[in-house]
């Protein structure tokens, strides 16, 4: 069985981005710049932000992190976003989720300039994806596609099943898999799907993003299928994915680990989106 190593693949992608930035800097006024917004003091969010800052520094992307207290109001967040939207020194804006209550994420995401929306979550970018138009793509689904391409695992003409329909992962992933670039036949499953196990067993490529530990068992996987585990849950003994890794590994032809699979790929696509936004702003795209 092939282990789809997201750490190694992401490192390769970061090296490529670093070379690209260095090659373009003579024609650009400055290096790419990413503004990171962190609201509150959630420990996991702080870890994620540090990881993203380190990855940016590695490839040559400058970061400025703006920290707002947990008691910040909705208007405080949207006001800061509006300032960053008109700042010519900022190429990308990343709003670290989740936000503390009662701040609502969607109005904040909609306030971000679509051309600076490096998470690819603005309705304009989501609409471009659904219409097959160019735009910034959501990082996790884009990371999934990049990992499959790195290992030359083509979904062209294959049956793909996506378990999960979130706007962050499931829906955009289904659209990307079914696009003309990838050409899969896609079924999107969710909590209302009848005979979920049977739907999963039909998949040549099975993608799961539900956030329930070991939700996908071996009896739900077709012999020789490629299984991509996108879900992640923090437990007392560490991180756990949606897939029963040990049991499924005996049936799958390829499988992503958790951790070390899609997580690193998500960050690599955040960097790629930031570079893309930078290139567009500097007339290099």
N, C-alpha and C positions, 0 to 999 in steps of 0.2 A: 504494500500500500504506500502511496505517495503522500507525504506530509507537506501541505502547502504552507511554507515558512514565510509568514508575513514580515518577520524581523529582517531577514536577509533581503527579501524583495524590496522592502521599504528603504533599506540602507542603499541599495543600488539606485533606486529612484532619487534619493537625496543627493547622491554623488552626481547624477545626471543634471539635476537642477542647479547644483553648485557650479558646474561647468558652464551651464547656460547663462547663469547670472554673470559670471566672470567674463564671458565672451561678449555680453551685451553692455556691460558697464561703460565702456568707452563711448558708446552712443547715447547713454542715458545720463541725466543730470545727477542721479543719486541711486542708491540701492533700494530694493523693494522695502516697503514699510507696512507693518501690520499693527493695527490698534486692537488691543484685547480688552474687553470689558468684563470685569469680575465683580459681581454684586453679592455681598454677604461673605460669610466665612466658612462655607461648606468645605470640609477637609478634602473630600474627593475632587471637588472642582479646583481647589488650589493645587493639588497634585497634577491634574490634567493640564492646567495652565503652565505650570513649570515645565512639564514635558514638551509642550508646544513651543515655549520660549527657547528651550535648548535645541529643539529640532530646527527652528528658524535660524538661530545663531550658527548652527552647523553649515547651513547652505548659503548664508550671507543675507538673510532677511532681517531687517531691523524691527524690533518690537517695542511698543510702548504699552504698558499695562495700566489701565485706569481702574482703580478699586473704589467701589461705592459701598457704604455700610449696609447691613441687612435691613435697617429701618428706612432705607431710601425709598422714595415714592416712584410711581410709574413715570411721572413727568420728569423726574431727575434723570432717569435712564434715557428717555426719548430726547430730552434736551441735549444730553451729552452726545447721543448719536447724531443729532442734527448738526452739531458743531463739527463732528468728525466727517460728516458727509461733504462739507464745503471746504475741508482742509486739504489743500493741494499736496501736502506732504504725506497724506495717508492714502495707501492704495487699497487696503482691505480692512474690514471691520469684522471682528469676531466677538459675538456675544456668548459668553460661556453659560451653558444651560446645565441644570435647572436654575431658575430664578426663585428667590425666596418669596413666599406668599406675603402680601396679596398681589404682587406684581405679575401681570399676565405676559407670557412670552410672545404671543402672536402679534400684538400691536407693536412691540419692540422690534421684532423681526421685520415687520412691514415698514418700519421707519427707516431702515437701512437702505442707502442708495443701492439699487440692484447691481450696479457695476462694481460696488465695493463689498458685495455680499459673498464673502469667500466660503461661507457654509452652504451656499446654494439653496437657501430656504425661503427667500423672498418669493411672493406669489408670481412676480414677473419671471423669475428664473425657473420656478416650477412649471409655469405655463409654457415657457420656451422648451422645456424638456418634453412636455406632453405633445407639443406640436412638432417636435423634431428640429427645432431651431437652435442656433448656437447660444451658449450662455454658460454661466457657472453652475456646475452640477453638485448635488449634495455629496459630501465627502465620503461617507461610508459606502454608499452604493458604487461610487466611482472607484473606491479602493478595492471593492470586490471584483469589479470588471478588470482593473489593472492587475490584480493578482492572478486571475484566470489567464490573462494574456501573457503574463510573464512565464507561466508554465505551459503555454501553448495548448490550453484546454478550451477548445472552441464550442460554443453553444449553438452554432449555426445549424438550424434544422432539428435541434434536440428539444426534448420535453423538459421544461424548467418549472419547478414548483417553488413558490415563495410562501413561506408560512409567516404571516404578520403583515399588517396593512397600515403601519404608521406612516405619517407624512415625512418622517425623518429617514426611514430605511425602506420599509416594505413596498410602498407605492412607487417611489422613484426607481427602486431596483427593478420592479416588474416592468416599468416603462423602458428602462435602459436595456434590459435583456431582450425585450420585444422590438427594439428599434431596428432600423435597416442596417445599422452597423453590426449588430449582434445576431439578429434574425432567429431568436429562439421562439418556440411556442410556449406561452407562459400561462400558468394557472396560479392565481393568488388566493391563498387560503387564510382563514381567520377563525375567530371564536364561533362563528355561525356556520362553519363548513361541516356538512354531514360526511361521515365516513372519511375523516381526515387521514387516517392511517392508509387507506386504500389510495387516496389522492397522492400521498407521499411516495407510495411504492411504485407509482407510475413514472416517477421522475428519473431522467438521466442525470439532471443536476438538481439537487435539493438545497434550498437556502432557508435558513431559519433565523428569525429575529423576534422572539417573543419574550425573552427575559425570564424563562422558567427553567431552572436547573434540570438537566437531563430529560427534558421533555420529549426529545426525539430518541426513541429506542430502536434497537436493531430490527425489530419486526416491522418497523415503518420504512425501512430503507431497502431499495432494490439492490440486488447483487451487482456490484460493479459501478454503482452510482458515485458521482462526485458530490460530496456533502460539504457545504460551507456554513459554518457555525458563526453567526453574527451576534447572537445574544450573549450577554455577560451578566453574571450575578455575583456580588461579593458575599462570601460565606465566612464562617469562623476559620475554616482551614484554607482560605484563599479564594481565588476567582474560579467560577464555574460557568461553563457554556450551556447552551440549550440542548446539546447533544451528549448522549451517553458515550463518551469517546471510546472507552475500552471495548464495549460491545459492538459499536458501529464500525470501528476500525477493522473488524474481522469480515465485514461485508463490502465496505466502500472501496473504490479504487483510488480515491484521493480524499483527504479530509484536512480541515483547518484545525489547529490546536487553539485552546483558550487557556491562558493568554498566549500571545505570540502569533496570532493569525490575522484577523481583520483589524484589530486595534492599531497596530503600527501603520497599516495601510491607510486608515482614516486620516492620520496625521500627515502622511506623505501627500495625500490629495489636498489637504488644507494648504500645504506649501505650494503645490502645483497651481491651485486656484489663485493664491496670492501673487505668484509670478505672472500668471495669465493676466490678472487685473493690472499689474504694474506695466506689463508690456503694452496693453491697450492704452493706458494713460500716457505712455511715452511714445506712442506711434510705432511700436516695434512689433505689432501683431498683424 
